[in-house]
Every structure is written in structure tokens, then in C-alpha cells.
């Protein structure tokens, strides 16, 4: 018996060492992927801040500003699907590293641009950074077991807080040195993060799809109608998040008359929780399921966006004592509180949508996350342009929230007809009892 124990002990020790090594690699991959995604997202959001002095310098209208701010988002959306498929086939580590390196020069060249078209072209190339999500989410998820994937993907997705990083760092640089200095700093930072990512991450060939799987095989999953339903959900929780992250600094400046530094700080009250709390949303999705989290996210969004949609209104009522005038409008603190709630809700929603994907498409995470991310990114591209066009047409700044309110309505209706009618969200215990019969 003693000899047997002595024989087994080295095996147990070896297994323990293997598990410790795996945990260390998992942690390193998660930390560095999140840092890299944060850097990419902050570069993706550059025009949210430097676009304001550029708008004044070039005399742009609201629609032109919306196009400038969202141009990087267009490229980021379009490359998400092929990048996600490449991550499945070649491994996320090499694709992520190459992606970051490819953006260093375009980011720097923004500082050298002097014409509107030059900024748009540079923005298109910088936008490749936005494709980092579909690469990183597939790369990170495959390092973790199914029961912890939601939490891990939520932590990685917290890199969305790069939008807040831009709002903290860029305004101070603009005020101190001018807007041209900001892209130079971000280009150097991107290069440093890319090198650090390469040296502190790992590759596992078992995480790649078989070389016998063709691109058409990977694309076949896109015929599943569930994929397009998740695209609709993501168009609001991510597309809306990106759009408002680009739009809110300027909104605060024009609506409340704030300086760019204070405006960016208050805008970060939306951007920061919208990124950081994604990990909490991932934990909730693991614990309670993607469906329940997404359902309540949509309702919270619907209520807040309805309140945010109400424009500054003044009216007169004829009373028995004569006319009385009233004014209805948000002050800056109520507005910021509502935006904070929306940011928290969308952080949870971004995590829950990808929990759906990891649960239902475990072998096609890259392809499915690519198309869902593509549609969400397209929402982030189109919405700021539509915000600007609506503002130019109506002169009502809250028309941006009216549009988002309508998109949320579509998601709620779709979710009710395809999911809620078949599941008792409000009384889960009764639903389980019914299922048992």
C-alpha cells in the first residue's frame, strides 16, 4: 500500500503542476488581452475628443462631425467577421498582435492631417483596432471552461472602458499641447502594449478549428436565425454604447455649456461603467442565464431612454387664476445619473449577448462573434451620423435618444415573441415545475 502511494504521488504532483501552469497562462492571457483591447478601444474612440477642436478648426456641421467620429467604427465593424474567422483558424495571439501593429502608423498620421478627407482616410485605417474584439473574445473564451466563460469574456469586454480612458487622457493633452499631440502619444502607447502582449501571452494549437474546415463551413452557422436576433440585441447594447461614447462629450459641451475637460469627465460616467461592469454582467449571465439578464437590460434601457428623449420644453397653461408657464428639462446631474444607469445596463447586456453565443455556438465563437460584432459596430458607425442628421433637421439634441428608444423597442418586441412567450421570466420556479410535468 505504501509503495502504491509513493508511486501515485509523483503523478499527482505532475498533475498539480500542469494545473498551476494552466491557471497562470489563463490569468496572463486574460490580463494582457484585456489590456490590449482597452488600448485598441481607446484609440478607436480618439475622434470623440479630438474631433471637437477639429470641428471648430475646419468649420464642420453636425453631420460631418458625426461622420468623422464614426469613420473608424465603420472599418472596425467590417473587419470583425474576417478577423474572428482568422482567430479561429490561425489562433488569436498572432492575429491580435498583427492587428495592433497595423494601427500604429495610421494613428500617428492623424496628427499630420490638415484636411477633412485626410482625417477620414486615416480614421478608416485606425478603425482596424475596433476589430480587436472579435479576435480577443474568441482567443480569451477558449482558455476557460464553459461555466466561467461568461465571467472571463466579461472581464475581457471591460476593455470597452478604453472609451473612458480616452476621455480622461485626451482632453488634458488637448488643453496642454493641442489636439495634434494626442495621436502621437496614442501611437507610442499602442506599440508598447502590442510588444507586451506578445511576450506575456500564449498559444494553444488545440484552440484552433481544424484546417479541413473551410471558410464556407465557418460561414454556414450564419444561416441560424438566432445569430441575427443576437445581432439586433448587440446593435443597441454595443452599437448604442459606441455611438454615445463618441457623441456625449460634444453633447455636454453644447447642451450644458461645459468646457471640454468637464464635459469629457461627465461623459466618462457613461463610458466607464459601460466597460468596467461588463465583467459583473458576465458573472450574472453565468449565474442566472443570458436570457434573464438581457430581458431586464432591455427594460432598464427602455425606461431611461424614454426619459432622456424628452426635450427641453416650455409651455403655458390657462388656469382659473390666469396663465401659468412651466418648463420641463433635465439638469446636468439628473441627465448624468440617467446616462450612468444606461451605461450599467448596456455593460450587462454586452456580456449577456456573448454568453448566449458561447452557450449556443461553442465551436463557432469566432465566426458568430464576428458577425454579431460587425452588426453592433455598424450600429456604432451609423448612429452618430444619424444623430447629426437628426440634429441638423430638427434642431432637437435629444432626438439622438429618441432614435435609441425606437431601436430598444424593436429589441424588446423581438425578444418577447421569440423567447419570453416560451419562458416564465417572472416566476422561474413555476416554469421549472411546469417543465417537470
Secondary structure, 3 states (H helix, E strand, C coil): CHHHHHHHHHHHHHHHHHHHHHHHHHHHHHHHHHHHHHHHHHHHCCHHHHHHHHHHHHCCCHHHHHHHHHHHHHHHHHCHHHHHHHHHHHCHHHHHHHHHHHHHHHHHHHCCCCCHHHHHHHHHHHHHHHHHHHHHHHHHHCCCCHHHHHHHHHHHHHHHHHHHHHHHHHHHHHHHHCHHHHHHHHHHHHHHHHHHHHHCCCCCHHHCCCCCCCHHHHHHHHHCHHHHHHHHHHHHHCHHHHHHHHHHHHHHHHHHCCCHHHHHHHHHHHHHHHHHCHHHHHHHHHHHCHHHHHHHHHHHHHHHHHHHHCCCEEEEEEECCEEEEEEECCCHHHHHHHHHHHHHHHHHHHHHHHHHHHHHCCCCHHHHHHHHHHHHHHHHHHHHHHHHHHHHHHCCCCHHHHHHHHHHHHHHHHHHHHCHHHCCCCCHHHHHHHHHC
